[in-house]
Amino acid sequence: MTICDQCDTSCRADAHKGPSPHYVFIGTMKVGKSTLYDRLTASDCAEIAIPGIAVSIPRGRLKGRDGTALDTPGIHSLFSTNEDERASRDILLSPEIPGEDLRLVLVADAKNLKRTIAIALQFAEYGLPMLLVVNMVDEAASRGIEIDYAKLSEKLGMRVMTTIAREGIGVRELGRALDDVRPMKPLVTYSQRVEQFLSVVQKLMPSSPFSSRALGILLLTEDTAVERYILDKYGAGMLDQLHRLAEEARRERPLAVDIELSNLYQAEAARIAEQVQKVEPPTKSSLILSFGDWCTQLSTGIPIALGILVLLYYFIGAFGATFLVDTIHDQLFEAHLIPLLAALVDFIPSALIREMLMDPDFGVFPTGVFLALGLVMPVIFCFYIAFGFLQDSGYLVRISILLDRVFRLIGLNGKGVIPLVMGFSCVTMSILTTRVLSTDKEKNIASFLVFLCLPCAPLLAVMMIILAKMPVSASITVYGLIFSQLLLAGWLANKVIPGKRSHLILEIPTMRLPKPWPVIKMASQKTFFFIKEALPIFVLASMFIFLFQRVGGLNALEAALGPVINTVMGLPEQSIQVFIKTMIRRESGVAELEHLSPLFTNLQIVVNLVLMTFLAPCINATIVLFKERGARAGALILGTVTVYAIVLAGLLNHVCRLAGITFT
Amino acid sequence: MEHKHEEILEAVLCASECGKYALEDVRKYCCVDFSDEDVSELERQGLLVRGEGKILFSREGKAHAEKIMRRHRLAEVLLKSILKLKNSEMEKIACEVEHALLPEVEESICTLLGHPEICPDGKPIPKGPCCHAGQRTISNTVVGLDELQPGEKGTITYIKPGSHSNLQQLISLGLNPGTVVTVHRKTPAFCIKYEQTELALDDEIAKNIFVWKVLGEEGRATEARA
């Protein structure tokens, strides 16, 4: 997920001006495509949607030159069926981009050259101009890998550039080299039957913007995107005919065609890699590599994980949610902004508008703007920094491994850590991230759990602020319930939801020290886009509540639902406004709770916090849930979550009252 | 080493068994053609010594040739006595097998055959470490990757296509037959290392990857003592 998902579309128009080359960045996972993309493109960006694929691809204008760059998700091979991975080849078939202007920039990890060569061999079939960038040459060198780049360039018949993208080394040269891209000659010879089929395909569809051999190969593997492309371009008759030919070519083969072809590419890639590289592993591994290893070992990994959790708590909770929030509130708002605004608002003749803006309980500024900027922004910013560090260092994958067994209990595998951790930033984003999971069952379970009980960063932040004022037992109750219910609900969901869990295959990236500057830059951008999107909703939500209250709606609703809320959950009538705001945007609801907290008893706050965490998150998340999981699964999840939340909050209230627990 | 060079060393050994050392005799025993340059190359590598029209082995050359011969003749015994192949076919296959047989597999075959001392043609089979140790049981069969302990290595023989997409992904990650993988740890997840890659796998997948266990020096020593 990149920041471009949240970026505005104003630059989309620029991208369409005149014919200019489109450089598509492709490569295996974690080779530095996005880092290179970020360094080569200007900061304005857009995204491109590919028909049939839900993943959107960031598109940016190249710095200091004509053309745009597109950053695709990592791929294992041309034949992957994973939605993310398909994007990188379906983009080549996309009607959004004229095929004539396509160029490929293949990014390789110098440590795993063979794998990228195999991808190069596959993409060579497209006959598009191509360039190979070997990135992370420093890491390869430190592992005793010596690569003869001249020989590699000669073997592959294309220009090879070397970079250390994280440091920016070689990026300028790469920018200049983008002019010198040329088609790579296909190097793999297929079996006679496949070759025959490909030559027929070439005769039947000579006018494709790129070599129709690539179409033929994908046709053999029954690729649906290629079938759609041929249907659009050449009609149903052609597709039908090719179908039958492909069927014939596939017949009586011992292995599935994609496996057979993958073996061919791998074997050729291994041959080439062997000729261009020498490996002499160093005898001693560095401290950071050993540390990476300790992270996945139970005896050392658990203490490290706990240590990191404590650090995160101090950073997000103590530094972000307390220090930053207090400083911004006291120094900026109390001391300067509020008096200034009060003075300005006094000039407004209409009393209604004055109150709408400055009413301490319902006003746009106190309950909209100040909450968003003063409370939510610092926490979100700290969260993105922490998340960036975890991801950039390679720790997130290691925690996936550590938790794999636990996640199996809830019907997921270690990969489920990623959407679940994302849930701590934004539930909406997290539901989108469930796409990295392989099966429907896993996507349903992860979406359900995230939707049910993951507190997003703003909620967590205000939660920390509110709970900090109460005895520790309150925190233990709230966090304990969230954690235990996460496991319990996951375990139950695993039993109930049909389907299978996928098997874990996870590559562990090298552990490295993150570069602080890019992480902070990325966190600032993400925070900016978040606030840009959230602020208007905060403002609208407070205006809505203000007007609703003025016309007496709030009182009516409180009168109608109050007794139920009161008897079942023991909450005061005012929690209605908290719920309305929660539905509009979760963090604005919880901020309202913080605002109203003097009216609540400690027990009521605890019950309300639990209820809010478990009750459906904001409207955005609900819309995305239905979009991603479909109407049936969406409705089921939403219904279950609602019942779960009310029952749990009711139980908590009655149990505490019976036991005489008041959290004071 | 090139196959041709292995064939030459083998021919030199065959000739010497009959007390012949001339270049022409070696040519007669060799199933491939070779040039003077090839012999010079082996001489450069310190495996052969030429003098007074004779071709003789260096110490390393002799050991190397014996290894090849051992593999060839073991293959002959296997093909003839167990698989009941005809002589002509046997010779041809044995010639190919000798270049490809992994040391671990060679030991297993030798043990399986009861450490034979002569081949079907009545010629001696050079002894290997397993013969000296009088090994009785085969420690090397193809096993699931999950049966290896942390630190142990295995050469992938084949991957059972449990689920098609898994197989596709494993191949793309470079886990092909012939790849040597080291089991790094088994908990909290099954982790393997190969080439420059570290991978976490489900136990289910590890179970479906079959390997020849690669014995390190230490492993061999323990086997011998046992």
Boltz contact constraints between the chains, C-beta under 6 A:
constraints:
  - contact:
      token1: [A, 76]
      token2: [B, 169]
      max_distance: 6.0
  - contact:
      token1: [A, 76]
      token2: [B, 172]
      max_distance: 6.0
  - contact:
      token1: [A, 77]
      token2: [B, 172]
      max_distance: 6.0
  - contact:
      token1: [A, 81]
      token2: [B, 165]
      max_distance: 6.0
  - contact:
      token1: [A, 111]
      token2: [B, 196]
      max_distance: 6.0
  - contact:
      token1: [A, 112]
      token2: [B, 196]
      max_distance: 6.0
  - contact:
      token1: [A, 114]
      token2: [B, 174]
      max_distance: 6.0
  - contact:
      token1: [A, 115]
      token2: [B, 174]
      max_distance: 6.0
  - contact:
      token1: [A, 258]
      token2: [B, 168]
      max_distance: 6.0
  - contact:
      token1: [A, 262]
      token2: [B, 171]
      max_distance: 6.0
  - contact:
      token1: [A, 266]
      token2: [B, 171]
      max_distance: 6.0
  - contact:
      token1: [A, 266]
      token2: [B, 176]
      max_distance: 6.0
  - contact:
      token1: [A, 298]
      token2: [B, 187]
      max_distance: 6.0
  - contact:
      token1: [A, 298]
      token2: [B, 188]
      max_distance: 6.0
  - contact:
      token1: [A, 401]
      token2: [B, 189]
      max_distance: 6.0
  - contact:
      token1: [A, 401]
      token2: [B, 200]
      max_distance: 6.0
  - contact:
      token1: [A, 402]
      token2: [B, 188]
      max_distance: 6.0
  - contact:
      token1: [A, 404]
      token2: [B, 188]
      max_distance: 6.0
  - contact:
      token1: [A, 404]
      token2: [B, 189]
      max_distance: 6.0
  - contact:
      token1: [A, 405]
      token2: [B, 188]
      max_distance: 6.0
  - contact:
      token1: [A, 503]
      token2: [B, 202]
      max_distance: 6.0
  - contact:
      token1: [A, 503]
      token2: [B, 204]
      max_distance: 6.0
  - contact:
      token1: [A, 503]
      token2: [B, 205]
      max_distance: 6.0
  - contact:
      token1: [A, 504]
      token2: [B, 202]
      max_distance: 6.0
  - contact:
      token1: [A, 505]
      token2: [B, 169]
      max_distance: 6.0
  - contact:
      token1: [A, 505]
      token2: [B, 201]
      max_distance: 6.0
  - contact:
      token1: [A, 506]
      token2: [B, 200]
      max_distance: 6.0
  - contact:
      token1: [A, 507]
      token2: [B, 199]
      max_distance: 6.0
  - contact:
      token1: [A, 508]
      token2: [B, 198]
      max_distance: 6.0
